[in-house]
């Protein structure tokens, strides 16, 4: 019996040693800032790194356009993001070259706005020459979502020029803004006729001008909604809020709630159209931007709704510092592939819960460099909303404190509390780099311990209990 006890004790000791070794090990932790507080990404000054990525993308897209001058897939899912990212960089740095890059792309899109010569601006998928065969499965047609996202890129440039005094006074820039604005007005006014009226206060735009053939796919009607709200912001014409309000009302009524968080599907259920699978975080980024703009203008969405979207990110999309990928593929938390580089717009939720900025920075750091327009926008938004070292550390320490009541083993709990105290002390001394690393280490330990501690208790405690019972039983018999 003594041999059994010794063997069990050794096994338990090995298990505990392995467990604690895993729990307490944390990889080298980088920081999103240097000692001067400058924003870093992948250990490099942000603008320097962004410039190198932007130059590669600029050349890559130029080459693609030279090879195929009319590719609406590239326009919508490449140039549109690239333009918006350049606008972000202009706002961040006040360097006019970024705005001129955005304008260069807008001029190209303006030049191909009516290749079918029907007098109506649209970047449709018309045929193999004027289109992309990848999207032919839905038929050669015009796409509301493409017109929507490209119009949004135009509107970003328009708003930047017309809302910035020094740019607005430049006659050439103002003229370009006005011609882009006229194109967007024409596009949105056209889609007013392509509308499904669900009820007196609900509806959605068709994705196909010839009819409602695909149903209420959220990102597709949201794309037009974003452009239209931006149109209102420039013109002040409240007509451009009526349909976004109806779409926001329609969408909100079809969001489901799980654990206080909003979940939704790629296509909503309505009439003959069944719901699809849960929305992914790439298309969902368009949905999110629409919902946040609706909230900004008091269109159906309230502060409670925004809190539920924050909840969606924190409980379902964010998978943790110790998980890879750090972000789920879909809004229900499921993972089928790594969509992290496509996760622009989600950082906008940091305006309502600042820890989301840290999560997005960490997720994008781990994902590594990408050379696409959507990746550029994800980075430029991260820089645009960079809160600075003090705010980041304050947010992290607050998050550690909020998570102290999560189930942990006693040793991990003790280490977290002592490490947190060190983080607070270094924070007081304004050593934000050390404080950041210590706070992240706390969150990593909490994550790992909360996942494994229950398993440890379920496996080891019964073994100890059974061993004690057997030993006492054997001892009782021998006496």
Backbone torsions as a table, in degrees:
resi	resn	phi	psi	omega
1	UNK	NA	-37.8	179.7
2	UNK	-61.6	-36.1	179.2
3	UNK	-63.7	-40.1	179.8
4	UNK	-62.6	-44.3	-179.7
5	UNK	-62.1	-43.1	-180.0
6	UNK	-62.8	-44.7	179.6
7	UNK	-62.4	-44.6	179.4
8	UNK	-62.2	-43.4	-179.3
9	UNK	-61.9	-42.1	179.0
10	UNK	-63.4	-44.0	179.8
11	UNK	-61.5	-42.5	179.4
12	UNK	-65.2	-41.8	179.6
13	UNK	-62.0	-43.7	179.0
14	UNK	-63.7	-43.6	179.9
15	UNK	-61.1	-46.3	-179.6
16	UNK	-65.0	-39.7	179.4
17	UNK	-63.8	-45.3	178.3
18	UNK	-62.6	-44.1	-179.0
19	UNK	-60.7	-50.6	-178.2
20	UNK	-67.3	-34.1	176.2
21	UNK	-60.8	-42.2	178.4
22	UNK	-69.1	-46.0	-176.4
23	UNK	-61.6	-43.7	-172.1
24	UNK	-86.7	-12.4	178.5
25	UNK	-75.9	129.0	172.9
26	UNK	-129.7	136.9	179.7
27	UNK	-69.3	170.4	175.9
28	UNK	-59.4	126.1	-175.1
29	UNK	-102.3	120.0	175.7
30	UNK	-83.6	170.6	-179.2
31	UNK	-126.4	154.6	179.9
32	UNK	-87.6	16.1	179.5
33	UNK	-156.6	158.3	176.4
34	UNK	-101.3	-171.8	-175.5
35	UNK	-65.2	-23.8	178.1
36	UNK	-88.7	-3.3	179.4
37	UNK	88.9	5.9	179.2
38	UNK	-71.2	140.2	-179.3
39	UNK	-68.4	127.9	177.4
40	UNK	-114.6	147.5	170.9
41	UNK	-137.0	127.0	-174.2
42	UNK	54.9	35.4	176.1
43	UNK	77.9	4.8	-177.4
44	UNK	-117.3	151.4	172.8
45	UNK	-54.8	132.8	-168.5
46	UNK	-58.6	-51.6	-174.5
47	UNK	-60.8	-36.9	178.2
48	UNK	-62.9	-47.4	179.6
49	UNK	-67.1	-44.8	-179.1
50	UNK	-59.3	-42.2	-178.7
51	UNK	-59.3	-41.6	-179.6
52	UNK	-66.7	-39.4	177.8
53	UNK	-67.6	-45.1	-178.6
54	UNK	-61.4	-38.0	179.8
55	UNK	-64.7	-39.0	177.9
56	UNK	-65.8	-45.7	-179.6
57	UNK	-64.6	-42.6	178.8
58	UNK	-56.5	-47.8	179.9
59	UNK	-67.1	-40.2	-179.7
60	UNK	-63.1	-45.4	179.8
61	UNK	-69.5	-35.9	175.7
62	UNK	-60.8	-42.7	178.9
63	UNK	-63.6	-41.8	178.7
64	UNK	-64.0	-39.7	179.7
65	UNK	-69.7	-35.4	176.1
66	UNK	-65.7	-35.7	179.7
67	UNK	-74.0	-42.0	179.2
68	UNK	-138.3	95.7	-172.9
69	UNK	-62.2	-26.1	179.8
70	UNK	-122.9	102.9	178.9
71	UNK	-137.9	93.3	-175.2
72	UNK	-63.4	-26.0	175.0
73	UNK	-62.8	-43.4	176.9
74	UNK	-67.7	-38.6	179.4
75	UNK	-58.9	-49.6	-173.3
76	UNK	-76.6	-42.8	-171.5
77	UNK	-106.4	9.7	175.2
78	UNK	-130.5	-69.2	-175.6
79	UNK	-63.0	-37.5	-179.3
80	UNK	-57.1	-46.4	179.6
81	UNK	-69.6	-39.2	-179.9
82	UNK	-60.2	-45.6	179.0
83	UNK	-59.3	-48.5	-177.1
84	UNK	-64.3	-34.1	179.0
85	UNK	-69.4	-40.5	177.5
86	UNK	-62.0	-38.7	177.6
87	UNK	-62.3	-42.5	176.2
88	UNK	-57.3	-44.4	-178.0
89	UNK	-66.8	-34.6	175.4
90	UNK	-63.2	-44.3	179.6
91	UNK	-62.8	-35.4	-177.2
92	UNK	-74.2	-42.1	-170.2
93	UNK	-109.4	-18.1	-173.5
94	UNK	62.6	21.8	178.1
95	UNK	-89.6	113.8	-171.7
96	UNK	-65.1	-20.6	-178.0
97	UNK	-62.9	-31.3	178.8
98	UNK	-68.4	-39.2	177.4
99	UNK	-65.7	-38.8	179.3
100	UNK	-67.6	-31.1	173.8
101	UNK	-65.1	-42.8	177.7
102	UNK	-61.1	-43.1	180.0
103	UNK	-65.3	-38.2	177.7
104	UNK	-57.0	-45.3	178.9
105	UNK	-67.0	-40.7	179.0
106	UNK	-62.2	-39.1	178.3
107	UNK	-61.9	-38.9	178.3
108	UNK	-64.9	-47.3	-179.7
109	UNK	-63.6	-36.1	177.0
110	UNK	-63.5	-37.5	-177.0
111	UNK	-69.5	-20.0	-178.6
112	UNK	-117.0	28.3	-175.1
113	UNK	-76.7	-10.5	-176.1
114	UNK	-148.5	58.3	-175.8
115	UNK	-71.7	-17.8	177.3
116	UNK	-91.4	2.4	172.8
117	UNK	55.5	39.4	176.3
118	UNK	-99.7	4.3	177.8
119	UNK	81.9	2.1	-177.8
120	UNK	-117.1	121.3	-179.7
121	UNK	-66.9	129.7	176.3
122	UNK	-169.2	149.0	178.9
123	UNK	-110.5	66.9	-173.0
124	UNK	-80.8	169.5	177.2
125	UNK	-101.9	91.3	-166.5
126	UNK	-92.7	-40.2	179.9
127	UNK	-166.9	-174.2	-176.5
128	UNK	-65.5	-30.7	178.2
129	UNK	-78.3	-50.0	178.7
130	UNK	-104.5	68.1	-179.5
131	UNK	168.7	-170.0	-179.0
132	UNK	-135.0	119.8	-175.2
133	UNK	-63.2	-18.7	179.1
134	UNK	-59.3	-32.4	-176.3
135	UNK	-99.2	7.0	-178.0
136	UNK	-68.3	-15.9	179.4
137	UNK	-60.3	-24.3	175.9
138	UNK	-96.6	10.1	-179.2
139	UNK	89.2	151.7	175.6
140	UNK	-77.8	112.8	-173.9
141	UNK	-161.1	-179.6	173.3
142	UNK	-91.7	147.9	-176.6
143	UNK	-119.1	122.3	177.5
144	UNK	-60.2	-36.5	-178.4
145	UNK	-65.3	-38.0	178.1
146	UNK	-67.4	-46.8	177.5
147	UNK	-60.2	-34.7	-179.6
148	UNK	-67.9	-49.5	-176.3
149	UNK	-70.6	-35.9	178.1
150	UNK	-68.5	-39.1	175.5
151	UNK	-61.6	-37.6	178.2
152	UNK	-63.2	-41.0	177.5
153	UNK	-62.7	-44.3	175.3
154	UNK	-56.5	-45.1	-176.0
155	UNK	-66.5	-32.9	175.9
156	UNK	-60.9	-42.6	178.5
157	UNK	-68.0	-43.6	179.3
158	UNK	-58.3	-49.0	-178.3
159	UNK	-63.3	-39.5	-179.4
160	UNK	-63.8	-43.2	-178.9
161	UNK	-71.2	-49.1	-173.3
162	UNK	-75.8	-21.1	-179.8
163	UNK	-99.8	5.4	178.1
164	UNK	-118.3	113.3	-170.8
165	UNK	-53.9	-47.3	-175.9
166	UNK	-64.9	-31.9	178.3
167	UNK	-79.0	-39.4	-178.8
168	UNK	-62.6	-30.1	-179.6
169	UNK	-76.5	-14.0	177.5
170	UNK	-80.1	113.0	-173.3
171	UNK	-60.2	-38.2	-178.9
172	UNK	-67.2	-46.2	179.9
173	UNK	-65.7	-40.4	179.9
174	UNK	-63.1	-40.5	179.0
175	UNK	-62.4	-40.0	178.3
176	UNK	-66.7	-42.3	178.2
177	UNK	-59.6	-42.1	-177.7
178	UNK	-67.8	-35.7	179.5
179	UNK	-74.3	-34.5	174.5
180	UNK	-64.7	-41.2	179.7
181	UNK	-61.1	-41.7	-179.8
182	UNK	-63.1	-38.4	177.6
183	UNK	-62.6	-46.2	-178.3
184	UNK	-65.3	-40.8	177.3
185	UNK	-58.5	-44.5	179.3
186	UNK	-62.1	-42.6	-179.1
187	UNK	-65.3	-49.6	-177.5
188	UNK	-65.3	-43.4	177.9
189	UNK	-59.8	-35.3	177.8
190	UNK	-63.7	-44.6	-175.9
191	UNK	-71.3	-14.4	175.2
192	UNK	-56.8	-26.6	-179.7
193	UNK	-84.6	-13.4	-176.3
194	UNK	-107.4	79.4	-164.5
195	UNK	-144.6	133.5	172.1
196	UNK	-99.5	119.4	178.8
197	UNK	-90.9	108.9	-177.4
198	UNK	-80.6	-42.7	176.9
199	UNK	-155.5	-172.9	-177.6
200	UNK	-64.2	-23.1	-178.8
201	UNK	-126.8	17.0	179.4
202	UNK	-136.2	149.4	176.0
203	UNK	178.0	179.3	177.3
204	UNK	-158.3	153.7	178.0
205	UNK	-75.3	145.3	171.8
206	UNK	-73.7	150.1	173.6
207	UNK	-86.0	-20.0	-179.1
208	UNK	-120.0	119.3	-178.0
209	UNK	-58.4	-21.6	-178.6
210	UNK	-81.8	-10.5	179.0
211	UNK	163.1	166.5	179.5
212	UNK	-83.6	81.1	-171.0
213	UNK	-95.5	-18.2	-177.7
214	UNK	-116.1	-10.5	179.1
215	UNK	81.9	-171.1	-174.0
216	UNK	-80.1	76.1	172.8
217	UNK	-79.6	119.8	-165.6
218	UNK	-59.7	-48.6	-175.3
219	UNK	-66.0	-24.7	-176.0
220	UNK	-76.7	-44.7	176.9
221	UNK	-78.0	-26.7	177.9
222	UNK	-65.3	-36.4	-179.4
223	UNK	-59.7	-43.9	176.9
224	UNK	-69.1	-35.0	178.3
225	UNK	-63.3	-40.5	178.5
226	UNK	-62.0	-48.5	-179.6
227	UNK	-60.8	-39.3	-177.3
228	UNK	-70.4	-39.1	176.7
229	UNK	-63.7	-40.6	177.0
230	UNK	-64.2	-33.3	176.3
231	UNK	-63.6	-40.5	175.3
232	UNK	-62.6	-41.7	-177.4
233	UNK	-61.1	-30.3	179.8
234	UNK	-87.3	-44.7	-173.5
235	UNK	-88.0	-26.8	-174.9
236	UNK	75.7	6.3	-179.5
237	UNK	-82.0	109.9	-175.1
238	UNK	-67.8	-12.5	174.2
239	UNK	-55.9	-32.2	-177.4
240	UNK	-79.9	8.4	172.4
241	UNK	-108.0	-15.8	-173.0
242	UNK	-66.5	-46.0	179.1
243	UNK	-74.2	-39.5	171.7
244	UNK	-56.9	-37.2	176.9
245	UNK	-63.4	-44.0	179.5
246	UNK	-64.6	-38.7	178.6
247	UNK	-69.8	-39.6	178.5
248	UNK	-64.0	-40.2	178.2
249	UNK	-65.2	-44.3	178.3
250	UNK	-59.9	-46.5	-178.8
251	UNK	-66.4	-46.9	-176.4
252	UNK	-58.9	-39.5	-178.4
253	UNK	-67.7	-16.1	-176.9
254	UNK	-110.9	9.2	172.1
255	UNK	-81.5	134.7	176.3
256	UNK	-95.5	158.7	-178.1
257	UNK	-118.3	128.1	174.9
258	UNK	-134.5	118.1	-179.8
259	UNK	60.0	32.3	-179.7
260	UNK	82.1	5.9	-177.5
261	UNK	-114.4	151.0	176.1
262	UNK	-85.3	135.5	170.4
263	UNK	-126.9	151.5	177.6
264	UNK	-155.6	166.2	-176.2
265	UNK	-103.5	162.1	179.4
266	UNK	-58.7	-45.6	172.2
267	UNK	-118.6	134.7	179.7
268	UNK	-81.9	156.7	177.6
269	UNK	-81.2	125.5	174.4
270	UNK	-161.8	128.6	176.1
271	UNK	57.0	-124.4	-178.2
272	UNK	-79.1	-5.3	-174.8
273	UNK	-99.6	115.3	178.2
274	UNK	-78.7	159.5	176.5
275	UNK	-70.6	152.5	176.4
276	UNK	-97.2	-164.9	176.1
277	UNK	-70.7	171.4	179.3
278	UNK	-59.6	149.8	-178.9
279	UNK	-65.5	144.3	174.7
280	UNK	-90.7	163.8	-172.5
281	UNK	-76.1	-12.5	176.5
282	UNK	-80.0	-58.5	174.7
283	UNK	-62.8	-34.8	-179.7
284	UNK	-63.5	-22.7	177.4
285	UNK	-64.7	-33.9	176.2
286	UNK	-69.7	-44.6	177.7
287	UNK	-56.5	-46.3	-177.1
288	UNK	-61.4	-44.9	-179.3
289	UNK	-60.2	-40.6	178.3
290	UNK	-63.4	-45.4	-178.4
291	UNK	-63.9	-38.1	179.8
292	UNK	-71.0	-36.3	174.8
293	UNK	-66.3	-38.5	176.6
294	UNK	-61.1	-43.4	177.3
295	UNK	-61.5	-44.2	-179.2
296	UNK	-55.5	-37.2	-176.5
297	UNK	-103.8	15.7	176.3
298	UNK	58.8	43.2	178.9
299	UNK	-104.2	85.9	174.5
300	UNK	76.5	-38.5	-174.5
301	UNK	-89.2	133.8	-177.5
302	UNK	-112.1	179.4	176.3
303	UNK	-61.7	-36.5	177.9
304	UNK	-62.2	-39.2	178.3
305	UNK	-64.2	-41.5	178.6
306	UNK	-64.8	-40.0	176.9
307	UNK	-60.3	-35.6	177.7
308	UNK	-69.4	-32.2	175.3
309	UNK	-71.2	-38.9	173.7
310	UNK	-59.6	-43.1	178.3
311	UNK	-60.0	-41.0	177.9
312	UNK	-56.4	-46.1	-179.4
313	UNK	-65.1	-49.6	-172.2
314	UNK	-71.9	-36.2	-176.1
315	UNK	-92.3	-27.1	-174.1
316	UNK	-116.5	-47.0	-175.1
317	UNK	-77.4	-47.5	179.1
318	UNK	-71.8	121.4	-177.5
319	UNK	-101.4	-13.6	173.7
320	UNK	122.7	161.4	177.7
321	UNK	-66.1	-27.2	-174.2
322	UNK	-103.0	8.0	177.9
323	UNK	-106.3	150.9	174.3
324	UNK	-136.8	125.3	-2.4
325	UNK	-69.4	161.8	-178.5
326	UNK	-77.3	-15.0	-180.0
327	UNK	-119.2	143.6	175.4
328	UNK	-71.4	163.1	176.2
329	UNK	-79.1	-36.5	-174.4
330	UNK	-124.0	164.1	-174.3
331	UNK	-70.0	-13.3	176.9
332	UNK	-88.2	3.6	178.0
333	UNK	93.5	-3.6	-179.0
334	UNK	-75.5	151.3	-179.5
335	UNK	-123.6	119.6	173.9
336	UNK	-117.5	-28.7	174.5
337	UNK	-161.0	170.2	-175.5
338	UNK	-87.8	109.9	179.1
339	UNK	-104.6	15.0	-172.9
340	UNK	-56.0	-44.6	-177.3
341	UNK	-65.7	-15.0	179.5
342	UNK	-95.9	6.6	-169.2
343	UNK	-88.8	40.9	173.5
344	UNK	-65.5	165.7	178.3
345	UNK	76.6	-31.0	-177.5
346	UNK	-64.2	-25.2	177.7
347	UNK	-66.3	-17.2	177.3
348	UNK	-60.6	-25.6	178.7
349	UNK	-69.8	-13.4	177.1
350	UNK	-65.5	-18.3	174.8
351	UNK	-65.6	-18.7	-177.3
352	UNK	-112.5	-23.9	173.2
353	UNK	-148.3	103.9	-170.9
354	UNK	-63.7	-17.9	179.1
355	UNK	-63.9	-22.6	-179.0
356	UNK	-65.8	-30.2	175.6
357	UNK	-61.9	-45.2	-179.6
358	UNK	-61.9	-44.4	-179.4
359	UNK	-61.2	-43.8	-179.3
360	UNK	-67.2	-41.3	177.5
361	UNK	-60.0	-46.8	-177.5
362	UNK	-64.1	-44.1	-179.2
363	UNK	-62.3	-43.7	-179.1
364	UNK	-70.6	-34.6	174.9
365	UNK	-59.2	-47.1	-177.6
366	UNK	-68.3	-30.0	-178.6
367	UNK	-70.8	-26.7	179.4
368	UNK	83.0	176.2	-173.5
369	UNK	-70.5	141.4	172.5
370	UNK	-130.8	156.6	-177.1
371	UNK	-121.7	68.9	179.2
372	UNK	-140.8	162.1	178.1
373	UNK	-64.0	-40.7	-178.2
374	UNK	-68.4	-32.4	176.0
375	UNK	-67.9	-40.2	177.2
376	UNK	-59.1	-42.4	-179.6
377	UNK	-67.3	-38.1	177.3
378	UNK	-59.5	-41.2	179.6
379	UNK	-70.7	-45.8	-176.6
380	UNK	-64.7	-35.6	175.8
381	UNK	-65.7	-38.8	178.5
382	UNK	-59.6	-43.5	-180.0
383	UNK	-69.8	-39.6	-177.0
384	UNK	-64.0	-32.2	-178.0
385	UNK	-103.8	13.3	179.0
386	UNK	-57.6	119.9	-173.2
387	UNK	-88.7	-11.8	-179.0
388	UNK	97.4	158.2	-173.8
389	UNK	-57.7	-47.2	-175.8
390	UNK	-61.7	-46.2	-179.4
391	UNK	-65.1	-39.0	-179.7
392	UNK	-63.6	-47.3	-179.4
393	UNK	-65.1	-42.3	176.6
394	UNK	-57.1	-43.2	-179.8
395	UNK	-64.1	-43.8	-179.3
396	UNK	-64.3	-45.6	-179.7
397	UNK	-63.0	-40.2	176.5
398	UNK	-61.5	-40.2	-179.7
399	UNK	-66.7	-38.8	176.7
400	UNK	-60.8	-46.3	-179.5
401	UNK	-61.1	-37.9	179.8
402	UNK	-66.9	-23.0	-175.6
403	UNK	-102.9	5.9	-177.7
404	UNK	-66.6	-22.5	-178.4
405	UNK	-87.2	2.3	177.0
406	UNK	-71.2	144.5	-178.7
407	UNK	-57.9	122.3	176.4
408	UNK	-140.2	160.1	172.5
409	UNK	-72.9	157.4	-174.4
410	UNK	-59.0	-38.2	-177.7
411	UNK	-68.1	-45.7	178.5
412	UNK	-61.3	-42.6	-179.7
413	UNK	-60.3	-41.5	179.6
414	UNK	-64.9	-45.4	-178.3
415	UNK	-64.5	-40.6	178.4
416	UNK	-60.6	-45.1	-177.9
417	UNK	-65.9	-40.4	179.2
418	UNK	-71.4	-37.3	177.9
419	UNK	-67.0	-39.1	177.2
420	UNK	-61.7	-41.0	179.4
421	UNK	-62.6	-40.3	176.6
422	UNK	-63.7	-40.1	178.9
423	UNK	-61.8	-41.8	179.8
424	UNK	-65.0	-40.4	179.6
425	UNK	-65.3	-43.8	179.1
426	UNK	-69.2	-31.0	175.2
427	UNK	-62.8	-44.2	178.6
428	UNK	-61.4	-32.3	178.4
429	UNK	-84.8	5.5	179.4
430	UNK	62.5	25.2	172.4
431	UNK	-91.6	77.8	-171.1
432	UNK	-71.8	-27.2	178.3
433	UNK	-64.6	-50.1	178.6
434	UNK	-64.5	-42.5	-179.8
435	UNK	-61.4	-40.0	178.2
436	UNK	-60.7	-49.0	-177.4
437	UNK	-63.1	-40.5	180.0
438	UNK	-66.7	-40.9	-179.7
439	UNK	-66.9	-41.4	177.5
440	UNK	-64.5	-39.2	176.9
441	UNK	-59.0	-41.8	177.3
442	UNK	-58.1	-46.5	-177.7
443	UNK	-66.7	-35.8	177.4
444	UNK	-64.5	-44.7	179.2
445	UNK	-63.6	-42.5	178.5
446	UNK	-59.6	-44.9	-179.8
447	UNK	-59.7	-50.8	-176.0
448	UNK	-68.1	-42.6	-179.1
449	UNK	-67.0	-39.1	-178.6
450	UNK	-66.5	-27.2	178.7
451	UNK	-80.7	-37.7	-170.9
452	UNK	-102.4	-24.7	-178.2
453	UNK	-57.4	-44.6	178.2
454	UNK	-59.9	-37.5	178.4
455	UNK	-66.4	-40.7	179.6
456	UNK	-60.9	-45.9	-179.8
457	UNK	-62.3	-40.4	-177.3
458	UNK	-68.8	-31.4	-176.6
459	UNK	-91.7	-46.5	-173.0
460	UNK	-79.4	-43.7	-176.9
461	UNK	-59.9	-43.8	176.0
462	UNK	-61.2	-37.6	179.2
463	UNK	-62.8	-44.7	178.5
464	UNK	-62.2	-44.1	-178.8
465	UNK	-61.9	-46.0	-179.5
466	UNK	-63.8	-41.0	179.8
467	UNK	-62.4	-43.5	179.1
468	UNK	-62.9	-43.3	179.8
469	UNK	-62.0	-45.2	179.4
470	UNK	-63.0	-42.0	-178.6
471	UNK	-64.7	-44.3	179.3
472	UNK	-65.9	-37.5	178.2
473	UNK	-64.3	-44.3	179.9
474	UNK	-65.1	-40.9	-179.7
475	UNK	-65.1	-40.0	-179.9
476	UNK	-63.2	-41.5	-179.1
477	UNK	-67.7	-41.2	-177.8
478	UNK	-69.6	-24.8	179.5
479	UNK	-88.9	NA	NA
